[in-house]
Amino acid sequence: MSLETMSPNPEWDGDVDALAPLADDRLTFKVWGGDWCGDCQERLPDFAAALDAVGVPDERIEQFPVDRDKQGDQVDAYGVEYVPTVVVERDGEELARFVEGEDRPIAEYLAARLADAPSA
């Protein structure tokens, strides 16, 4: 199942160069959200557009829709309490996590965290 809110915003105009850390082909993006959620409607289309702009293929993006009670696949396993939540993993190890309340766009926030993450 996928999230409608993960359809890329065709009007997104972010700085692709600043998002280079997202392009690492060893990364997997796990996205929890709800199409009913205002924050998801506002933030996820730009995130999807950013991933598209840096060339992240769909097979490296896992989408986990949740209901209004924040219930859904992998919610408990990853400790998801708020949506949107995005976890970035490399070889099954969590490198970065975006949770709803951050004040920067999802892609920018994660790119900054990944730039500081150890490269293996």
Contacts in CASP RR format, 6 or more apart in sequence:
PFRMAT RR
TARGET T0000
AUTHOR 0000-0000-0000
METHOD contacts of the structure
MODEL  1
MSLETMSPNPEWDGDVDALAPLADDRLTFKVWGGDWCGDCQERLPDFAAA
LDAVGVPDERIEQFPVDRDKQGDQVDAYGVEYVPTVVVERDGEELARFVE
GEDRPIAEYLAARLADAPSA
1 63 0 8 1.000
1 65 0 8 1.000
2 63 0 8 1.000
2 65 0 8 1.000
3 31 0 8 1.000
3 33 0 8 1.000
3 34 0 8 1.000
3 35 0 8 1.000
3 40 0 8 1.000
3 44 0 8 1.000
3 63 0 8 1.000
3 65 0 8 1.000
4 35 0 8 1.000
5 33 0 8 1.000
5 34 0 8 1.000
5 35 0 8 1.000
5 37 0 8 1.000
5 40 0 8 1.000
5 41 0 8 1.000
5 44 0 8 1.000
5 45 0 8 1.000
5 48 0 8 1.000
6 31 0 8 1.000
6 44 0 8 1.000
6 45 0 8 1.000
6 47 0 8 1.000
6 48 0 8 1.000
6 61 0 8 1.000
6 63 0 8 1.000
7 45 0 8 1.000
7 48 0 8 1.000
8 45 0 8 1.000
8 48 0 8 1.000
8 49 0 8 1.000
8 51 0 8 1.000
8 52 0 8 1.000
9 45 0 8 1.000
9 46 0 8 1.000
9 48 0 8 1.000
9 49 0 8 1.000
10 49 0 8 1.000
12 45 0 8 1.000
12 46 0 8 1.000
12 49 0 8 1.000
12 50 0 8 1.000
12 53 0 8 1.000
14 50 0 8 1.000
14 53 0 8 1.000
14 107 0 8 1.000
16 50 0 8 1.000
16 53 0 8 1.000
16 54 0 8 1.000
18 108 0 8 1.000
18 111 0 8 1.000
19 50 0 8 1.000
19 53 0 8 1.000
19 54 0 8 1.000
19 107 0 8 1.000
19 108 0 8 1.000
19 111 0 8 1.000
20 54 0 8 1.000
20 111 0 8 1.000
21 110 0 8 1.000
21 111 0 8 1.000
21 114 0 8 1.000
21 115 0 8 1.000
22 50 0 8 1.000
22 51 0 8 1.000
22 54 0 8 1.000
22 56 0 8 1.000
22 107 0 8 1.000
22 110 0 8 1.000
22 111 0 8 1.000
22 114 0 8 1.000
23 54 0 8 1.000
23 55 0 8 1.000
23 56 0 8 1.000
24 90 0 8 1.000
24 114 0 8 1.000
25 60 0 8 1.000
26 90 0 8 1.000
26 91 0 8 1.000
27 56 0 8 1.000
27 60 0 8 1.000
27 88 0 8 1.000
27 89 0 8 1.000
27 90 0 8 1.000
27 95 0 8 1.000
27 114 0 8 1.000
28 60 0 8 1.000
28 61 0 8 1.000
28 62 0 8 1.000
28 88 0 8 1.000
28 89 0 8 1.000
28 90 0 8 1.000
28 92 0 8 1.000
29 51 0 8 1.000
29 56 0 8 1.000
29 60 0 8 1.000
29 61 0 8 1.000
29 62 0 8 1.000
29 86 0 8 1.000
29 87 0 8 1.000
29 88 0 8 1.000
30 62 0 8 1.000
30 64 0 8 1.000
30 74 0 8 1.000
30 78 0 8 1.000
30 86 0 8 1.000
30 87 0 8 1.000
30 88 0 8 1.000
30 89 0 8 1.000
31 44 0 8 1.000
31 47 0 8 1.000
31 61 0 8 1.000
31 62 0 8 1.000
31 63 0 8 1.000
31 64 0 8 1.000
31 84 0 8 1.000
31 85 0 8 1.000
31 86 0 8 1.000
32 64 0 8 1.000
32 65 0 8 1.000
32 66 0 8 1.000
32 72 0 8 1.000
32 74 0 8 1.000
32 75 0 8 1.000
32 78 0 8 1.000
32 80 0 8 1.000
32 83 0 8 1.000
32 84 0 8 1.000
32 85 0 8 1.000
32 86 0 8 1.000
33 40 0 8 1.000
33 44 0 8 1.000
33 63 0 8 1.000
33 64 0 8 1.000
33 65 0 8 1.000
33 66 0 8 1.000
33 83 0 8 1.000
33 84 0 8 1.000
33 85 0 8 1.000
34 40 0 8 1.000
34 65 0 8 1.000
34 66 0 8 1.000
34 67 0 8 1.000
34 83 0 8 1.000
34 84 0 8 1.000
35 41 0 8 1.000
35 65 0 8 1.000
36 68 0 8 1.000
37 83 0 8 1.000
37 84 0 8 1.000
39 83 0 8 1.000
39 84 0 8 1.000
39 100 0 8 1.000
39 101 0 8 1.000
40 83 0 8 1.000
40 84 0 8 1.000
43 84 0 8 1.000
43 105 0 8 1.000
43 106 0 8 1.000
44 84 0 8 1.000
44 106 0 8 1.000
46 105 0 8 1.000
46 106 0 8 1.000
46 107 0 8 1.000
47 84 0 8 1.000
47 86 0 8 1.000
47 105 0 8 1.000
47 106 0 8 1.000
47 107 0 8 1.000
50 105 0 8 1.000
50 106 0 8 1.000
50 107 0 8 1.000
51 61 0 8 1.000
51 107 0 8 1.000
64 72 0 8 1.000
64 73 0 8 1.000
64 74 0 8 1.000
64 75 0 8 1.000
64 80 0 8 1.000
65 72 0 8 1.000
66 72 0 8 1.000
66 75 0 8 1.000
66 80 0 8 1.000
66 83 0 8 1.000
70 80 0 8 1.000
70 81 0 8 1.000
70 82 0 8 1.000
70 83 0 8 1.000
74 80 0 8 1.000
78 85 0 8 1.000
78 87 0 8 1.000
81 99 0 8 1.000
82 99 0 8 1.000
82 100 0 8 1.000
82 101 0 8 1.000
83 100 0 8 1.000
84 98 0 8 1.000
84 100 0 8 1.000
84 106 0 8 1.000
85 97 0 8 1.000
85 98 0 8 1.000
85 99 0 8 1.000
85 100 0 8 1.000
86 97 0 8 1.000
86 98 0 8 1.000
86 106 0 8 1.000
86 110 0 8 1.000
87 94 0 8 1.000
87 96 0 8 1.000
87 97 0 8 1.000
88 94 0 8 1.000
88 95 0 8 1.000
88 96 0 8 1.000
88 97 0 8 1.000
88 110 0 8 1.000
88 113 0 8 1.000
88 114 0 8 1.000
89 95 0 8 1.000
90 120 0 8 1.000
91 120 0 8 1.000
95 113 0 8 1.000
95 114 0 8 1.000
95 117 0 8 1.000
96 110 0 8 1.000
96 113 0 8 1.000
96 114 0 8 1.000
96 117 0 8 1.000
97 113 0 8 1.000
98 106 0 8 1.000
98 109 0 8 1.000
98 110 0 8 1.000
102 109 0 8 1.000
104 112 0 8 1.000
END
